[in-house]
Amino acid sequence: MTAELLIAFIAFAFVTSVTPGPNNMMLLASGVNFGVRRSVPHMLGISLGFMILVIAVGLGLGQLFELYPALYSLLRYAGGAYLLYLAWKIAGSGAPDTSGRAHGKPFTFIQAAAFQWVNPKAWIMAIGAITTYTPQDGFLVNVLLIAALFAAVNCPSVGLWTVAGSLLRRWLDEPRVLRAFNIGMALLLVASLYPILIDVKGSL
């Protein structure tokens, strides 16, 4: 991989990782409700789960969408249904109790990693990384390199949203304000389904 291609890929990884999407909306809410420390497994699950997804796409799993387009539609609608469930859970998050802990639990590492497999944005990012930035010479090694670099860029990028949420906690001490914030985050998560509803492939 040339230096120019590497720089271009890192820019692609950063932009796609740090821009709003289902993962980042959930991490923002998690930062507000649970803080950074309790959200770390969620952050790591996203990055490592996505790394495994990139490797799987590089090994040929992404070609199934070309052979069987119905699988992509199934993925999008299954992911959309799950996002609606997550939005409902976020909207129902209660205010912290007397110990300062919010009701409910943050995403676990396994839950966050598994979510990447039904997140259409993650699939689009993975396919884009493999098809656009992975040289054919030494393909397997380059797939592993791309996957590792994406995870390395992704973790601090999504972590910014968790930190931002944590910083907002001081302004959300009032239970009614926190509830309004959680409902707002749930609505933004639902809004991220818009590309699915209008059947636009390429951005969720």
Wavefront OBJ file of the C-alpha trace (Angstrom):
o trace
v 0.000 0.000 0.000
v 1.421 3.361 -1.032
v 1.701 6.304 1.382
v -0.853 8.269 -0.634
v -3.386 5.445 -0.499
v -2.747 4.968 3.216
v -3.374 8.648 3.968
v -6.528 8.621 1.849
v -7.799 5.531 3.663
v -7.124 6.981 7.121
v -9.085 10.088 6.134
v -11.935 7.854 4.898
v -11.874 5.845 8.133
v -11.935 8.974 10.291
v -14.739 10.726 8.425
v -16.985 7.663 8.277
v -16.297 6.829 11.933
v -16.777 10.282 13.467
v -19.854 11.421 11.536
v -23.321 10.856 13.047
v -24.797 7.398 12.769
v -26.475 4.751 14.931
v -23.289 3.844 16.820
v -22.416 7.436 17.642
v -25.957 8.381 18.662
v -26.016 5.444 21.076
v -22.588 6.319 22.479
v -23.625 9.925 23.038
v -26.631 8.699 25.015
v -24.474 6.155 26.846
v -21.987 8.866 27.820
v -24.792 10.948 29.288
v -26.500 8.108 31.129
v -23.557 5.952 32.208
v -20.367 7.979 31.804
v -17.198 7.161 29.885
v -15.865 4.344 32.060
v -19.037 2.237 31.922
v -19.302 2.880 28.159
v -15.798 1.560 27.344
v -17.013 -2.005 26.575
v -19.544 -0.479 24.159
v -16.801 1.514 22.422
v -14.438 -1.468 22.179
v -17.241 -3.716 20.948
v -17.968 -1.314 18.092
v -14.340 -1.080 16.983
v -13.378 -4.739 17.293
v -16.723 -5.986 16.002
v -16.336 -3.739 12.991
v -12.770 -4.950 12.437
v -14.039 -8.536 12.225
v -16.751 -7.398 9.811
v -14.154 -5.753 7.538
v -12.101 -8.959 7.523
v -15.211 -11.008 6.693
v -16.087 -8.674 3.817
v -12.505 -8.880 2.561
v -12.667 -12.667 2.610
v -15.676 -12.606 0.301
v -18.762 -12.251 2.469
v -19.623 -8.911 0.866
v -19.900 -10.609 -2.538
v -23.032 -12.355 -1.311
v -24.869 -9.047 -1.668
v -23.940 -8.944 -5.339
v -25.075 -12.515 -5.901
v -28.198 -12.242 -3.747
v -29.467 -8.622 -3.554
v -32.396 -9.759 -1.406
v -29.924 -10.425 1.409
v -29.039 -6.737 1.499
v -32.720 -5.786 1.770
v -33.178 -8.342 4.543
v -30.179 -6.909 6.399
v -31.432 -3.342 6.093
v -34.898 -4.120 7.413
v -33.646 -6.395 10.182
v -31.202 -3.686 11.213
v -33.964 -1.092 11.035
v -36.229 -3.139 13.286
v -33.431 -3.558 15.810
v -32.669 0.178 15.742
v -36.320 0.895 16.553
v -36.024 -1.405 19.547
v -32.845 0.367 20.678
v -34.532 3.760 20.241
v -37.379 2.592 22.465
v -34.879 1.446 25.121
v -33.034 4.790 25.014
v -36.273 6.786 25.217
v -37.290 4.782 28.270
v -34.028 5.334 30.123
v -34.798 6.840 33.498
v -33.057 9.475 35.554
v -30.151 8.518 37.845
v -31.062 7.162 41.259
v -29.741 8.499 44.555
v -26.345 6.854 43.958
v -26.004 8.720 40.659
v -26.403 5.624 38.490
v -28.857 5.696 35.638
v -31.490 3.023 35.381
v -30.725 0.330 32.831
v -27.396 -0.998 31.651
v -24.935 0.160 29.008
v -24.258 -2.012 25.979
v -21.894 -4.881 26.653
v -18.867 -5.625 24.476
v -20.644 -8.584 22.834
v -23.849 -6.626 22.192
v -21.959 -3.758 20.553
v -19.838 -6.121 18.442
v -22.878 -8.114 17.320
v -24.761 -4.932 16.411
v -22.231 -4.171 13.660
v -23.511 -7.159 11.708
v -27.007 -5.654 11.415
v -25.867 -2.046 11.022
v -26.141 -1.109 7.319
v -23.762 1.840 7.758
v -21.095 -0.552 9.055
v -21.551 -2.807 6.004
v -21.299 0.164 3.641
v -18.117 1.369 5.381
v -16.594 -2.113 5.278
v -17.416 -2.697 1.619
v -16.094 0.756 0.716
v -12.835 0.111 2.554
v -12.260 -3.219 0.827
v -13.308 -2.254 -2.691
v -11.705 1.197 -2.788
v -8.623 1.120 -0.585
v -7.360 -2.477 -0.557
v -4.645 -3.247 -3.164
v -4.919 -6.601 -4.931
v -1.217 -7.397 -4.529
v -0.866 -9.195 -1.220
v -4.627 -8.913 -0.820
v -5.011 -10.944 2.401
v -2.277 -9.018 4.192
v -3.795 -5.748 3.017
v -7.252 -6.803 4.222
v -5.839 -7.451 7.697
v -3.974 -4.136 7.598
v -7.075 -2.217 6.503
v -9.177 -3.869 9.207
v -6.626 -3.141 11.954
v -6.153 0.476 10.855
v -9.897 1.025 10.671
v -10.311 -0.254 14.235
v -7.430 1.950 15.425
v -9.016 5.041 13.865
v -12.571 4.084 14.768
v -12.155 3.648 18.530
v -10.986 7.190 19.402
v -13.393 8.625 16.810
v -16.480 7.057 18.363
v -15.001 7.741 21.787
v -15.369 11.462 21.129
v -19.135 11.012 21.182
v -18.969 9.186 24.516
v -16.825 11.933 26.027
v -19.195 14.571 24.644
v -22.105 12.787 26.283
v -20.240 12.579 29.576
v -19.528 16.310 29.478
v -23.226 16.990 28.992
v -24.147 15.199 32.225
v -23.657 18.292 34.386
v -26.358 20.112 32.384
v -28.734 17.158 32.525
v -29.040 16.670 36.283
v -32.714 17.569 36.207
v -34.692 14.332 35.616
v -37.070 16.021 33.178
v -34.185 17.435 31.146
v -32.446 14.055 31.041
v -35.656 12.365 29.960
v -36.100 14.935 27.200
v -32.508 14.331 26.078
v -33.019 10.570 25.943
v -36.203 10.998 23.916
v -34.330 13.353 21.577
v -31.557 10.780 21.105
v -34.164 8.103 20.414
v -35.775 10.303 17.765
v -32.375 10.946 16.133
v -31.757 7.207 16.063
v -35.125 6.701 14.388
v -34.261 9.510 11.943
v -31.175 7.549 10.901
v -33.608 5.011 9.434
v -34.682 7.511 6.758
v -32.367 6.088 4.045
v -33.833 2.629 4.699
v -37.384 3.876 4.406
v -36.750 5.639 1.098
v -34.593 2.710 -0.090
v -31.424 4.737 -0.686
v -28.344 2.572 -0.542
v -25.286 4.243 0.817
v -25.905 6.175 3.990
v -27.393 5.158 7.270
l 1 2 3 4 5 6 7 8 9 10 11 12 13 14 15 16 17 18 19 20 21 22 23 24 25 26 27 28 29 30 31 32 33 34 35 36 37 38 39 40 41 42 43 44 45 46 47 48 49 50 51 52 53 54 55 56 57 58 59 60 61 62 63 64 65 66 67 68 69 70 71 72 73 74 75 76 77 78 79 80 81 82 83 84 85 86 87 88 89 90 91 92 93 94 95 96 97 98 99 100 101 102 103 104 105 106 107 108 109 110 111 112 113 114 115 116 117 118 119 120 121 122 123 124 125 126 127 128 129 130 131 132 133 134 135 136 137 138 139 140 141 142 143 144 145 146 147 148 149 150 151 152 153 154 155 156 157 158 159 160 161 162 163 164 165 166 167 168 169 170 171 172 173 174 175 176 177 178 179 180 181 182 183 184 185 186 187 188 189 190 191 192 193 194 195 196 197 198 199 200 201 202 203 204
